[in-house]
Amino acid sequence: MRPRSTNAVRRCAAAVMAASAVTSGACYRYTPIDSPSPALGSDVRLRLTDQGAITMAPLVGNRIEAVDGHISSVSDTAVALSVTQTTDRLGSEVTWKGEQVVFPRATVAGLERRSLDKGKSYLVGGITAGLVAAVGIGFSITGSGSNGQSSGTGTPK
């Protein structure tokens, strides 16, 4: 049988991992950009056409559907991104470190602006606060804390 403190630490770690999973991507939304020239430095998601995914595969990977990043430059013929993430057709995401990739306009199905979704942010904040409270209550119920009292394992004075 494991000591209570080990179980409490495992429960706390599980709660922290759950909170991290919930907060990692829940707070942003993407809205279409109507302008042909989005602002430089904007956080965007670039959606590739089917042919664009094939054309750009040597640069961004196979079966990539969406590319997230910051607008580096825009012209009539291309959009350059400092890439932060790619998402394939199965939803698998790969993090990038800001590498520059130029996308010919013919490969681009659309551009979407990344913005904070306040409603989701408040929801995630509430869930996180609830998890933290539950872990705190769990510690007090299981008695994992010593409350400053000796456990009686030392030598009496």
C-alpha positions in Angstrom: 0.0 0.0 0.0 1.3 3.5 -0.9 1.6 6.2 1.7 -1.1 8.9 1.5 1.4 11.6 0.5 2.4 9.7 -2.6 -1.2 9.3 -3.6 -1.9 13.0 -3.0 1.1 14.0 -5.1 -0.1 11.7 -7.9 -3.6 13.3 -7.7 -2.2 16.8 -7.7 0.0 15.9 -10.7 -3.0 14.5 -12.6 -5.0 17.7 -11.8 -2.2 19.9 -13.1 -1.9 17.8 -16.3 -5.7 18.0 -16.8 -5.7 21.8 -16.3 -2.7 22.2 -18.7 -4.5 20.1 -21.4 -7.7 22.2 -21.0 -5.9 25.6 -21.1 -3.4 24.8 -23.9 -5.6 25.6 -26.8 -9.1 26.6 -25.6 -8.7 30.3 -25.5 -8.3 31.4 -29.2 -10.5 31.5 -32.2 -9.9 32.1 -35.9 -12.0 34.5 -38.0 -11.6 35.0 -41.8 -9.6 37.9 -43.0 -11.3 39.8 -45.8 -8.3 42.1 -46.6 -5.9 40.9 -49.3 -3.1 42.5 -47.3 -3.2 41.6 -43.6 -1.1 43.6 -41.2 2.6 42.6 -40.9 3.2 40.7 -37.7 -0.4 39.5 -37.4 -1.0 36.1 -35.9 -2.8 34.1 -38.6 -3.8 30.6 -39.7 -3.2 30.0 -43.4 -5.4 27.3 -45.0 -3.9 25.5 -47.9 -5.8 24.4 -51.0 -5.6 20.6 -51.8 -3.2 21.4 -54.6 -1.4 23.8 -52.3 -0.9 21.0 -49.8 0.8 18.9 -52.5 2.9 21.8 -53.8 4.0 22.9 -50.3 4.6 19.4 -48.9 8.4 19.6 -49.4 8.5 22.7 -47.3 5.9 22.2 -44.6 5.2 18.4 -44.6 2.8 15.9 -46.1 -1.0 16.4 -45.9 -0.7 19.8 -44.1 -4.1 21.5 -44.0 -3.3 24.6 -41.9 -0.2 26.7 -41.1 -0.1 29.0 -38.1 2.4 31.9 -37.8 3.1 35.6 -38.0 2.8 37.5 -41.3 6.3 38.4 -42.5 5.4 39.9 -45.8 2.5 40.1 -48.3 2.5 40.7 -52.0 0.1 40.2 -54.9 1.7 36.8 -55.6 2.7 35.4 -52.2 2.3 35.5 -48.4 5.4 34.9 -46.2 4.9 33.5 -42.7 7.2 33.0 -39.7 5.7 29.5 -39.0 4.8 28.5 -35.4 2.7 25.4 -36.1 1.4 23.1 -38.8 -1.7 20.9 -38.6 -2.3 18.0 -40.9 -5.6 16.5 -42.2 -5.8 14.2 -39.2 -5.4 17.0 -36.7 -1.9 16.3 -35.7 0.0 19.4 -34.8 3.8 20.1 -35.1 5.4 23.1 -33.4 7.8 25.2 -35.4 10.4 27.7 -34.3 9.6 30.6 -36.6 11.1 29.4 -39.8 10.2 31.6 -42.8 8.1 30.0 -45.5 6.7 31.7 -48.6 3.3 30.5 -49.8 2.3 31.4 -53.4 -1.2 32.9 -53.5 -2.4 30.0 -55.6 -1.7 27.6 -52.7 -3.7 29.6 -50.2 -7.4 28.8 -49.7 -7.8 31.4 -47.0 -6.3 33.4 -44.1 -7.8 33.6 -40.6 -6.9 36.0 -37.9 -6.1 34.6 -34.4 -7.8 36.4 -31.6 -8.5 35.8 -27.9 -11.9 34.2 -27.2 -13.0 35.9 -24.0 -15.9 33.5 -23.3 -13.7 30.4 -23.6 -11.0 32.1 -21.5 -13.4 32.7 -18.7 -14.7 29.2 -18.9 -11.1 27.7 -18.8 -10.3 30.0 -15.9 -13.3 28.8 -14.0 -12.5 25.1 -14.7 -8.9 25.7 -13.6 -9.9 27.4 -10.4 -12.3 24.5 -9.7 -9.5 21.9 -10.2 -7.2 23.9 -7.9 -9.9 24.0 -5.3 -10.6 20.3 -5.6 -7.0 19.5 -5.2 -6.8 21.7 -2.1 -9.9 20.0 -0.6 -8.4 16.7 -1.5 -5.3 17.4 0.5 -7.2 18.5 3.5 -9.5 15.4 3.4 -6.7 12.9 2.9 -4.7 14.5 5.7 -1.5 14.8 3.7 -0.4 17.9 5.5 1.2 17.6 9.0 -0.3 20.8 10.4 2.9 21.4 12.2 2.4 18.3 14.5 5.1 15.6 15.0 4.3 12.2 13.6 5.7 10.6 16.7 8.7 8.9 15.0 11.3 11.0 16.7 13.0 10.5 20.0 11.1 12.0 23.0 13.0 14.8 24.8 
